[in-house]
Amino acid sequence: MKANVDKNTCIGCGACTSICPEVFSIEDDGLAKAIESEIPKDVEESTQEARDTCPVEAIDID
């Protein structure tokens, strides 16, 4: 499982980073970024919660 943040959609609200800081971070441009590696099994549920909480639906999980 991998996560991706659409930088054209992200508004940098930080909801994803507060829910799942193991996967998401805010970069210097003020927008969120997901780790590039596979999501660890122990944070898959919180990653999905972060996706579902995103107010602009900028997060995809494959």
Buried (B, 14 or more C-beta within 10 A) or exposed (E): EBBBBBEEEBEBBBBBBEBBBBBBBBEEEEBBBBBEEEBEEEBBEBBBBBBEBBEEEBBBBE
